[in-house]
Structures are given as structure tokens and as C-alpha cells.
């Protein structure tokens, strides 16, 4: 019973860490990368939809992303969604193709990206802490239902806390690595 909870906690925390790493890999240091637009949502017939679901997103060259909406009437909304995102991109429409040039990274832009990275890291830490809270609630429920003893419950909570500390440290390490990568000129 307790081992199942601990195994489940570790799997969920690992998934949170992997999701953070995927998100961090999309924050580029100056080169164009189509994944940077994955989180940009555009209003598509009243439903927020990812840009890559309403448009073909490609690299036109090393510093430019090409976005070609599947429907002509979506050019304006897609361009507006990219411009309004917190990515600091300035798209330009050229016929039915939206060009998104990646800006040169100035010191200020690097600092802005580090803020985005820290925000992603804080979200991952919150997810890990929520997993810990849910596990502790399950353990307390087991104790209340007299399925485990107090000592076992206390030991299990300590193990869950150790897992939480380990994953928070790994998140911090990933953030540190990305900050160093962003600040390298």
C-alpha cells in the first residue's frame, strides 16, 4: 500500500521534471526553433487552440520561423496571438505566410528569458509540491482507516519529503544550467 503510493509519487515527480526539461528546451538562445510557438494559443472558432494545430510551422532559415495558417481568415488572429505572447516576437505577414524573425539576444532580452525560465521552474516546483501534498493526504487517510500504523505513516511521509527535496534540487540544477546557457554570448 505505502510502497505503491511512493512509487506513484516518484513517477509523477519524474514526469513533472521531464515536462520542465521539454519546456526549457523550447526556450532558445537566439536560433529559431519551431517549438517556441507550441504554447501560443490562437482563438479558433471560439476555442483557444495551439498555433501548430491551425497552421504549418516551419523554419525558413536559421533565424526565421514561417507560419502558414491552413485557412486564409486565420492569418490575422495567428499573427496577433504570436505578437501578444510573452515571447517578445514581432511577426510580419507576407501574403499567406507569417514570418517570425528571432530577435538578436540583447542583455535585456536574455534577462527576460531568464525570468521566463525561472517562472517555468517555479511552476514545476509547485507541481512537485502538489504531488507531495496529495501523497501525504493519501497516507493520512490510510492511517485514519487504520490500514497502517503511525510509525509507518510517519516514515512514508519522510520518504515522500526526501523525494520532494531530490526533485526540487534537480529542478534547480536544470534551471541553473539553462541560465548559464542563456547568458553565454
Buried (B, 14 or more C-beta within 10 A) or exposed (E): EBEEBBEBBBEBBBEBBEBBBEBBEBBBBBEBBBBBBBEBBBBBEEEEBBBBEBBEBEEBEEBBBBBBBEEEEBBEBBBEBBBEBEBEBEBEEEEEBBBBBBEEBEEEBBEBBBEBBEEBBEBBBEBBBEBBEBBBEBBEEBBEEEEBEEEBBEBBBEBBEEBBEBBBEBBEEBBEEBBEBBBEE
